[in-house]
Structure formats: structure tokens, C-alpha cells
Amino acid sequence: MLEIRPTCENCNKALPFDSTEAMICTFECTFCKDCVDTILEQVCSNCGGGFEKRPIRPENLLKKYPASTTVVRKPVDLKKHQERLNKN
């Protein structure tokens, strides 16, 4: 079950359960589309994986399967991320 994290790990932009801007990697690292496209260049800064659009959890299922309220904040270390991109 996806956590449906509430914010972008890099810029802290709100990404509610129905956001069309939320992107996740295979480990569910969560970033906004702007950060994925402009900063991360489609490569996760945590695991090196790619991104997909996060599915929207239907509102009628939120009571039984609530979205996470835990904020995961890991701003991107641009130098380290650029090194990762250059190795690929």
C-alpha cells in the first residue's frame, strides 16, 4: 500500500492525495514534477531510480486507507546528485 506522502522531499511543496504533480520512484521517494524535471533530471537523488506519476487514491478509500501525514524532507545535495548523473 502506497504511503501517499504529503510533500515533495526537496522543496516541501504540498502534494495531497489527489495531486497530479506527485512523482514517485520504486522506493516511494516523493517529489513534485517541477523538482523531478528541473533538478533531478528524472533520476531519484536517494536511490538512483526513475520516476513515475503517483497514482491518485480514490477519496472514498481515504477513511480506510489514509494518506500519510509524515513529512519526509531530504533536500537534494546538488553536487552529489550531479556526480550521480555524470556516472550514468
N, CA, C and O atoms as CSV, one atom per row, in Angstrom:
chain,resi,resn,atom,element,x,y,z
A,1,MET,N,N,0.845,-1.175,0.000
A,1,MET,CA,C,0.000,0.000,0.000
A,1,MET,C,C,0.893,1.242,0.000
A,1,MET,O,O,1.749,1.396,0.871
A,2,LEU,N,N,0.691,2.113,-0.967
A,2,LEU,CA,C,1.463,3.350,-1.029
A,2,LEU,C,C,1.151,4.249,0.161
A,2,LEU,O,O,0.010,4.338,0.614
A,3,GLU,N,N,2.187,4.909,0.653
A,3,GLU,CA,C,2.005,5.839,1.771
A,3,GLU,C,C,1.237,7.086,1.366
A,3,GLU,O,O,0.483,7.636,2.169
A,4,ILE,N,N,1.417,7.537,0.138
A,4,ILE,CA,C,0.868,8.805,-0.347
A,4,ILE,C,C,1.406,9.932,0.540
A,4,ILE,O,O,0.660,10.585,1.271
A,5,ARG,N,N,2.716,10.136,0.452
A,5,ARG,CA,C,3.386,11.155,1.260
A,5,ARG,C,C,2.873,12.545,0.907
A,5,ARG,O,O,2.526,12.809,-0.244
A,6,PRO,N,N,2.826,13.442,1.909
A,6,PRO,CA,C,2.129,14.718,1.738
A,6,PRO,C,C,2.902,15.854,1.070
A,6,PRO,O,O,2.302,16.865,0.704
A,7,THR,N,N,4.225,15.712,0.903
A,7,THR,CA,C,5.008,16.830,0.370
A,7,THR,C,C,6.178,16.338,-0.482
A,7,THR,O,O,6.555,15.167,-0.439
A,8,CYS,N,N,6.736,17.264,-1.253
A,8,CYS,CA,C,7.947,16.996,-2.016
A,8,CYS,C,C,9.130,16.941,-1.058
A,8,CYS,O,O,9.284,17.821,-0.210
A,9,GLU,N,N,9.959,15.922,-1.186
A,9,GLU,CA,C,11.123,15.783,-0.305
A,9,GLU,C,C,12.124,16.918,-0.478
A,9,GLU,O,O,12.842,17.258,0.463
A,10,ASN,N,N,12.179,17.500,-1.653
A,10,ASN,CA,C,13.154,18.554,-1.899
A,10,ASN,C,C,12.630,19.942,-1.511
A,10,ASN,O,O,13.227,20.608,-0.665
A,11,CYS,N,N,11.535,20.381,-2.111
A,11,CYS,CA,C,11.073,21.767,-1.911
A,11,CYS,C,C,9.939,21.899,-0.915
A,11,CYS,O,O,9.536,23.015,-0.589
A,12,ASN,N,N,9.418,20.792,-0.426
A,12,ASN,CA,C,8.355,20.757,0.578
A,12,ASN,C,C,6.995,21.217,0.047
A,12,ASN,O,O,6.109,21.557,0.831
A,13,LYS,N,N,6.824,21.230,-1.271
A,13,LYS,CA,C,5.539,21.591,-1.871
A,13,LYS,C,C,4.480,20.584,-1.435
A,13,LYS,O,O,4.744,19.382,-1.391
A,14,ALA,N,N,3.302,21.064,-1.118
A,14,ALA,CA,C,2.205,20.186,-0.722
A,14,ALA,C,C,1.797,19.297,-1.899
A,14,ALA,O,O,1.602,19.775,-3.016
A,15,LEU,N,N,1.673,18.000,-1.628
A,15,LEU,CA,C,1.252,17.021,-2.627
A,15,LEU,C,C,0.131,16.172,-2.026
A,15,LEU,O,O,0.367,15.033,-1.623
A,16,PRO,N,N,-1.081,16.717,-1.962
A,16,PRO,CA,C,-2.189,15.974,-1.359
A,16,PRO,C,C,-2.506,14.693,-2.129
A,16,PRO,O,O,-1.985,14.478,-3.224
A,17,PHE,N,N,-3.344,13.863,-1.567
A,17,PHE,CA,C,-3.655,12.544,-2.140
A,17,PHE,C,C,-4.095,12.606,-3.599
A,17,PHE,O,O,-3.904,11.641,-4.339
A,18,ASP,N,N,-4.677,13.716,-4.021
A,18,ASP,CA,C,-5.191,13.820,-5.384
A,18,ASP,C,C,-4.320,14.683,-6.297
A,18,ASP,O,O,-4.766,15.112,-7.361
A,19,SER,N,N,-3.093,14.933,-5.884
A,19,SER,CA,C,-2.195,15.773,-6.670
A,19,SER,C,C,-1.784,15.081,-7.965
A,19,SER,O,O,-1.452,13.896,-7.976
A,20,THR,N,N,-1.813,15.835,-9.041
A,20,THR,CA,C,-1.329,15.324,-10.316
A,20,THR,C,C,0.139,15.704,-10.516
A,20,THR,O,O,0.728,15.387,-11.550
A,21,GLU,N,N,0.724,16.377,-9.538
A,21,GLU,CA,C,2.119,16.811,-9.597
A,21,GLU,C,C,3.074,15.870,-8.865
A,21,GLU,O,O,4.288,16.058,-8.932
A,22,ALA,N,N,2.549,14.866,-8.170
A,22,ALA,CA,C,3.375,13.974,-7.359
A,22,ALA,C,C,4.028,12.895,-8.212
A,22,ALA,O,O,3.368,12.243,-9.021
A,23,MET,N,N,5.322,12.716,-8.024
A,23,MET,CA,C,6.104,11.700,-8.728
A,23,MET,C,C,6.781,10.824,-7.675
A,23,MET,O,O,7.230,11.323,-6.643
A,24,ILE,N,N,6.853,9.502,-7.938
A,24,ILE,CA,C,7.493,8.585,-7.001
A,24,ILE,C,C,8.454,7.658,-7.738
A,24,ILE,O,O,8.302,7.388,-8.929
A,25,CYS,N,N,9.456,7.175,-6.986
A,25,CYS,CA,C,10.363,6.157,-7.518
A,25,CYS,C,C,9.923,4.805,-6.954
A,25,CYS,O,O,8.903,4.723,-6.270
A,26,THR,N,N,10.663,3.774,-7.229
A,26,THR,CA,C,10.297,2.433,-6.787
A,26,THR,C,C,10.292,2.289,-5.261
A,26,THR,O,O,9.616,1.410,-4.727
A,27,PHE,N,N,11.050,3.154,-4.551
A,27,PHE,CA,C,11.059,3.123,-3.091
A,27,PHE,C,C,10.095,4.139,-2.498
A,27,PHE,O,O,10.092,4.363,-1.288
A,28,GLU,N,N,9.289,4.746,-3.334
A,28,GLU,CA,C,8.284,5.738,-2.962
A,28,GLU,C,C,8.876,7.054,-2.476
A,28,GLU,O,O,8.218,7.805,-1.756
A,29,CYS,N,N,10.121,7.335,-2.868
A,29,CYS,CA,C,10.640,8.675,-2.646
A,29,CYS,C,C,9.691,9.586,-3.420
A,29,CYS,O,O,9.333,9.280,-4.557
A,30,THR,N,N,9.284,10.684,-2.823
A,30,THR,CA,C,8.233,11.513,-3.399
A,30,THR,C,C,8.734,12.922,-3.667
A,30,THR,O,O,9.255,13.594,-2.777
A,31,PHE,N,N,8.568,13.356,-4.905
A,31,PHE,CA,C,8.987,14.693,-5.320
A,31,PHE,C,C,7.904,15.290,-6.205
A,31,PHE,O,O,7.105,14.563,-6.796
A,32,CYS,N,N,7.878,16.620,-6.297
A,32,CYS,CA,C,6.948,17.273,-7.211
A,32,CYS,C,C,7.507,17.182,-8.626
A,32,CYS,O,O,8.708,16.992,-8.820
A,33,LYS,N,N,6.635,17.316,-9.595
A,33,LYS,CA,C,7.026,17.208,-11.003
A,33,LYS,C,C,8.080,18.253,-11.366
A,33,LYS,O,O,8.993,17.958,-12.137
A,34,ASP,N,N,7.970,19.469,-10.824
A,34,ASP,CA,C,8.956,20.514,-11.121
A,34,ASP,C,C,10.352,20.094,-10.688
A,34,ASP,O,O,11.301,20.247,-11.457
A,35,CYS,N,N,10.502,19.567,-9.470
A,35,CYS,CA,C,11.817,19.139,-8.985
A,35,CYS,C,C,12.347,17.956,-9.798
A,35,CYS,O,O,13.535,17.900,-10.115
A,36,VAL,N,N,11.464,17.013,-10.134
A,36,VAL,CA,C,11.878,15.843,-10.918
A,36,VAL,C,C,12.408,16.271,-12.284
A,36,VAL,O,O,13.425,15.761,-12.754
A,37,ASP,N,N,11.709,17.211,-12.914
A,37,ASP,CA,C,12.093,17.630,-14.269
A,37,ASP,C,C,13.292,18.579,-14.287
A,37,ASP,O,O,14.177,18.436,-15.130
A,38,THR,N,N,13.331,19.541,-13.371
A,38,THR,CA,C,14.343,20.597,-13.472
A,38,THR,C,C,15.593,20.372,-12.628
A,38,THR,O,O,16.677,20.817,-13.005
A,39,ILE,N,N,15.460,19.698,-11.507
A,39,ILE,CA,C,16.605,19.499,-10.607
A,39,ILE,C,C,17.140,18.074,-10.691
A,39,ILE,O,O,18.345,17.860,-10.821
A,40,LEU,N,N,16.238,17.107,-10.615
A,40,LEU,CA,C,16.652,15.704,-10.553
A,40,LEU,C,C,16.898,15.079,-11.918
A,40,LEU,O,O,17.534,14.029,-12.010
A,41,GLU,N,N,16.408,15.702,-12.966
A,41,GLU,CA,C,16.572,15.178,-14.326
A,41,GLU,C,C,16.067,13.741,-14.444
A,41,GLU,O,O,16.685,12.903,-15.101
A,42,GLN,N,N,14.933,13.473,-13.796
A,42,GLN,CA,C,14.243,12.174,-13.852
A,42,GLN,C,C,14.993,11.041,-13.149
A,42,GLN,O,O,14.686,9.871,-13.378
A,43,VAL,N,N,15.979,11.370,-12.288
A,43,VAL,CA,C,16.741,10.357,-11.549
A,43,VAL,C,C,16.615,10.655,-10.054
A,43,VAL,O,O,16.925,11.760,-9.609
A,44,CYS,N,N,16.160,9.667,-9.285
A,44,CYS,CA,C,15.976,9.863,-7.846
A,44,CYS,C,C,17.317,10.123,-7.164
A,44,CYS,O,O,18.281,9.384,-7.363
A,45,SER,N,N,17.364,11.172,-6.366
A,45,SER,CA,C,18.597,11.530,-5.656
A,45,SER,C,C,18.893,10.578,-4.502
A,45,SER,O,O,20.019,10.547,-4.005
A,46,ASN,N,N,17.919,9.815,-4.075
A,46,ASN,CA,C,18.120,8.880,-2.967
A,46,ASN,C,C,18.588,7.508,-3.439
A,46,ASN,O,O,19.499,6.928,-2.848
A,47,CYS,N,N,17.972,6.984,-4.500
A,47,CYS,CA,C,18.260,5.603,-4.904
A,47,CYS,C,C,18.784,5.465,-6.335
A,47,CYS,O,O,19.277,4.403,-6.714
A,48,GLY,N,N,18.681,6.531,-7.127
A,48,GLY,CA,C,19.155,6.463,-8.500
A,48,GLY,C,C,18.140,5.904,-9.486
A,48,GLY,O,O,18.433,5.772,-10.674
A,49,GLY,N,N,16.959,5.580,-9.003
A,49,GLY,CA,C,15.911,5.051,-9.875
A,49,GLY,C,C,15.185,6.136,-10.637
A,49,GLY,O,O,15.428,7.326,-10.435
A,50,GLY,N,N,14.289,5.717,-11.516
A,50,GLY,CA,C,13.482,6.642,-12.298
A,50,GLY,C,C,12.182,6.964,-11.576
A,50,GLY,O,O,11.909,6.431,-10.500
A,51,PHE,N,N,11.391,7.833,-12.172
A,51,PHE,CA,C,10.135,8.281,-11.566
A,51,PHE,C,C,8.938,7.933,-12.429
A,51,PHE,O,O,9.035,7.810,-13.650
A,52,GLU,N,N,7.811,7.780,-11.760
A,52,GLU,CA,C,6.505,7.611,-12.386
A,52,GLU,C,C,5.524,8.513,-11.662
A,52,GLU,O,O,5.733,8.877,-10.505
A,53,LYS,N,N,4.461,8.867,-12.348
A,53,LYS,CA,C,3.402,9.650,-11.718
A,53,LYS,C,C,2.779,8.822,-10.593
A,53,LYS,O,O,2.459,7.648,-10.780
A,54,ARG,N,N,2.612,9.443,-9.430
A,54,ARG,CA,C,1.988,8.735,-8.304
A,54,ARG,C,C,0.498,8.572,-8.570
A,54,ARG,O,O,-0.164,9.537,-8.953
A,55,PRO,N,N,-0.039,7.383,-8.379
A,55,PRO,CA,C,-1.480,7.198,-8.563
A,55,PRO,C,C,-2.278,8.012,-7.546
A,55,PRO,O,O,-1.796,8.310,-6.453
A,56,ILE,N,N,-3.484,8.358,-7.919
A,56,ILE,CA,C,-4.373,9.087,-7.011
A,56,ILE,C,C,-5.224,8.067,-6.272
A,56,ILE,O,O,-5.880,7.222,-6.882
A,57,ARG,N,N,-5.201,8.161,-4.948
A,57,ARG,CA,C,-6.045,7.272,-4.151
A,57,ARG,C,C,-7.464,7.824,-4.175
A,57,ARG,O,O,-7.669,8.998,-3.867
A,58,PRO,N,N,-8.438,7.011,-4.531
A,58,PRO,CA,C,-9.818,7.499,-4.554
A,58,PRO,C,C,-10.246,8.016,-3.174
A,58,PRO,O,O,-9.975,7.400,-2.144
A,59,GLU,N,N,-10.913,9.151,-3.193
A,59,GLU,CA,C,-11.301,9.808,-1.936
A,59,GLU,C,C,-12.135,8.900,-1.040
A,59,GLU,O,O,-12.025,8.976,0.184
A,60,ASN,N,N,-12.970,8.041,-1.629
A,60,ASN,CA,C,-13.815,7.162,-0.813
A,60,ASN,C,C,-13.011,6.094,-0.074
A,60,ASN,O,O,-13.550,5.438,0.818
A,61,LEU,N,N,-11.739,5.901,-0.419
A,61,LEU,CA,C,-10.898,4.916,0.274
A,61,LEU,C,C,-9.995,5.537,1.343
A,61,LEU,O,O,-9.314,4.819,2.074
A,62,LEU,N,N,-9.991,6.867,1.432
A,62,LEU,CA,C,-9.093,7.534,2.384
A,62,LEU,C,C,-9.422,7.232,3.837
A,62,LEU,O,O,-8.524,7.219,4.678
A,63,LYS,N,N,-10.675,6.991,4.145
A,63,LYS,CA,C,-11.035,6.683,5.530
A,63,LYS,C,C,-10.415,5.352,5.958
A,63,LYS,O,O,-9.872,5.235,7.056
A,64,LYS,N,N,-10.503,4.360,5.085
A,64,LYS,CA,C,-9.960,3.038,5.392
A,64,LYS,C,C,-8.442,2.992,5.196
A,64,LYS,O,O,-7.737,2.323,5.951
A,65,TYR,N,N,-7.945,3.698,4.190
A,65,TYR,CA,C,-6.520,3.714,3.849
A,65,TYR,C,C,-6.042,5.164,3.750
A,65,TYR,O,O,-5.859,5.682,2.649
A,66,PRO,N,N,-5.841,5.818,4.895
A,66,PRO,CA,C,-5.490,7.248,4.872
A,66,PRO,C,C,-4.109,7.509,4.270
A,66,PRO,O,O,-3.202,6.681,4.351
A,67,ALA,N,N,-3.988,8.675,3.671
A,67,ALA,CA,C,-2.694,9.127,3.170
A,67,ALA,C,C,-1.807,9.466,4.351
A,67,ALA,O,O,-2.302,9.834,5.416
A,68,SER,N,N,-0.512,9.346,4.173
A,68,SER,CA,C,0.440,9.649,5.232
A,68,SER,C,C,0.415,11.136,5.577
A,68,SER,O,O,0.151,11.979,4.719
A,69,THR,N,N,0.690,11.441,6.821
A,69,THR,CA,C,0.849,12.834,7.253
A,69,THR,C,C,2.299,13.106,7.641
A,69,THR,O,O,2.638,14.215,8.052
A,70,THR,N,N,3.145,12.100,7.510
A,70,THR,CA,C,4.557,12.228,7.857
A,70,THR,C,C,5.326,12.883,6.720
A,70,THR,O,O,5.356,12.373,5.599
A,71,VAL,N,N,5.943,14.011,7.019
A,71,VAL,CA,C,6.731,14.729,6.027
A,71,VAL,C,C,8.141,14.146,6.002
A,71,VAL,O,O,8.803,14.059,7.036
A,72,VAL,N,N,8.590,13.751,4.822
A,72,VAL,CA,C,9.959,13.283,4.617
A,72,VAL,C,C,10.678,14.417,3.899
A,72,VAL,O,O,10.355,14.742,2.757
A,73,ARG,N,N,11.647,15.012,4.570
A,73,ARG,CA,C,12.342,16.184,3.999
A,73,ARG,C,C,13.807,15.835,3.800
A,73,ARG,O,O,14.551,15.693,4.770
A,74,LYS,N,N,14.223,15.696,2.555
A,74,LYS,CA,C,15.609,15.391,2.208
A,74,LYS,C,C,16.006,16.268,1.030
A,74,LYS,O,O,16.071,15.786,-0.101
A,75,PRO,N,N,16.273,17.555,1.276
A,75,PRO,CA,C,16.645,18.414,0.154
A,75,PRO,C,C,17.817,17.818,-0.627
A,75,PRO,O,O,18.733,17.232,-0.051
A,76,VAL,N,N,17.767,17.977,-1.927
A,76,VAL,CA,C,18.761,17.393,-2.819
A,76,VAL,C,C,20.110,18.086,-2.638
A,76,VAL,O,O,20.199,19.314,-2.667
A,77,ASP,N,N,21.153,17.285,-2.451
A,77,ASP,CA,C,22.526,17.791,-2.473
A,77,ASP,C,C,22.898,17.859,-3.945
A,77,ASP,O,O,23.211,16.842,-4.562
A,78,LEU,N,N,22.861,19.061,-4.502
A,78,LEU,CA,C,23.043,19.225,-5.941
A,78,LEU,C,C,24.383,18.690,-6.437
A,78,LEU,O,O,24.452,18.102,-7.517
A,79,LYS,N,N,25.448,18.887,-5.662
A,79,LYS,CA,C,26.770,18.417,-6.070
A,79,LYS,C,C,26.792,16.890,-6.165
A,79,LYS,O,O,27.245,16.334,-7.165
A,80,LYS,N,N,26.302,16.215,-5.122
A,80,LYS,CA,C,26.277,14.749,-5.126
A,80,LYS,C,C,25.366,14.201,-6.221
A,80,LYS,O,O,25.674,13.197,-6.862
A,81,HIS,N,N,24.238,14.883,-6.419
A,81,HIS,CA,C,23.312,14.408,-7.443
A,81,HIS,C,C,23.927,14.558,-8.834
A,81,HIS,O,O,23.774,13.671,-9.673
A,82,GLN,N,N,24.609,15.651,-9.082
A,82,GLN,CA,C,25.258,15.847,-10.382
A,82,GLN,C,C,26.330,14.784,-10.612
A,82,GLN,O,O,26.488,14.290,-11.729
A,83,GLU,N,N,27.058,14.436,-9.565
A,83,GLU,CA,C,28.055,13.356,-9.677
A,83,GLU,C,C,27.379,12.048,-10.057
A,83,GLU,O,O,27.895,11.308,-10.895
A,84,ARG,N,N,26.234,11.752,-9.454
A,84,ARG,CA,C,25.480,10.535,-9.770
A,84,ARG,C,C,25.047,10.546,-11.227
A,84,ARG,O,O,25.151,9.533,-11.919
A,85,LEU,N,N,24.566,11.683,-11.690
A,85,LEU,CA,C,24.114,11.786,-13.081
A,85,LEU,C,C,25.271,11.588,-14.045
A,85,LEU,O,O,25.106,10.962,-15.093
A,86,ASN,N,N,26.433,12.110,-13.705
A,86,ASN,CA,C,27.611,12.004,-14.580
A,86,ASN,C,C,28.147,10.581,-14.666
A,86,ASN,O,O,28.787,10.224,-15.655
A,87,LYS,N,N,27.894,9.761,-13.642
A,87,LYS,CA,C,28.362,8.360,-13.657
A,87,LYS,C,C,27.504,7.489,-14.572
A,87,LYS,O,O,27.964,6.457,-15.061
A,88,ASN,N,N,26.260,7.902,-14.803
A,88,ASN,CA,C,25.344,7.087,-15.626
A,88,ASN,C,C,25.495,7.363,-17.071
A,88,ASN,O,O,24.800,6.763,-17.890
